[in-house]
Amino acid sequence: GTTAVITLQRPEKLNALDADMVAALERMAQDVDADPTIRVCIITGAGEKSFCAGGDIEAWSKVSPHEFGMAWVKQGHRAFDALARMRQPLIAALNGHTLGGGLEVAVCADFRIAEEHCKFGQPETGIGIIPGWSGTQRAVRRFGAQLVRRMALAGEVFDAPSALSLGLVDQVVPKGQSLAAARELAARIAARGSFATSAAKLMINAAENEDREAALEALAGIAAATHDELKSKVADFINRKKT
């Protein structure tokens, strides 16, 4: 129907992200954003253990420091920016542990629905690296700096009830029910005004400094494009070119 579902499909690796998956996420986010028939998007993981265990250590630990910063980190930012900035509301159906880069994927969502067995954390500093896919930036804007400090600096890991009380997730459901709950929420969102929902998301993103300039120009452009003056000015321009 009007809901797209993106599934991280690598359960044998706990849906850990390699370069190909990150590139695919970027393409899919762009495709969803460009499809006018899609009203809501859900992202989830395959299997029962993990939504996403983060970046695949075997993949990123083999690259040079220069390639790590200029390729791996930048590619992740492009993909996650595309997810966060889709015009459609994005729901994360968290079907298992959501750690490191997996939490950074979840942060891109407008809503997060977690199953009761989920764990949440940012373990990166424990292996000598930082949360590099906006885990110290977008996560701070959405969850607050102190909560990110507790995960990234002190290594705290939260269970689903704690994550709910701290505002990391919006809803906790029994094991195996996150996708059904996400579809129910998607149906409620899709029943609301399409343009108003997209515009409201743009403005909320702008308030969080999420691509503020593009959001404001997009809304101003829509306002200009719906004004009667546009048709007459465009018609004048075309007529001048013909003569």
HELIX and SHEET records of a PDB file:
HELIX    1   1 PRO A   11  LYS A   13  5                                   3    
HELIX    2   2 ALA A   19  ALA A   34  1                                  16    
HELIX    3   3 ILE A   57  TRP A   60  1                                   4    
HELIX    4   4 PRO A   65  GLU A   67  1                                   3    
HELIX    5   5 PHE A   68  VAL A   73  3                                   6    
HELIX    6   6 LYS A   74  ALA A   84  1                                  11    
HELIX    7   7 GLY A  101  VAL A  107  1                                   7    
HELIX    8   8 GLU A  124  ILE A  127  5                                   4    
HELIX    9   9 ARG A  138  PHE A  143  1                                   6    
HELIX   10  10 ALA A  145  ALA A  152  1                                   8    
HELIX   11  11 ALA A  160  LEU A  166  1                                   7    
HELIX   12  12 SER A  178  ALA A  190  1                                  13    
HELIX   13  13 SER A  194  ALA A  207  1                                  14    
HELIX   14  14 ARG A  212  ALA A  225  1                                  14    
HELIX   15  15 ASP A  228  LYS A  242  1                                  15    
SHEET    1   A 5 THR A   3  LEU A   8  0                                        
SHEET    2   A 5 VAL A  40  GLY A  45  1                                        
SHEET    3   A 5 LEU A  90  LEU A  94  1                                        
SHEET    4   A 5 PHE A 111  GLU A 115  1                                        
SHEET    5   A 5 GLN A 171  VAL A 173  1                                        
SHEET    1   B 4 SER A  50  CYS A  52  0                                        
SHEET    2   B 4 HIS A  97  LEU A  99  1                                        
SHEET    3   B 4 LYS A 119  GLY A 121  1                                        
SHEET    4   B 4 PHE A 158  ASP A 159 -1                                        
END                                                                             
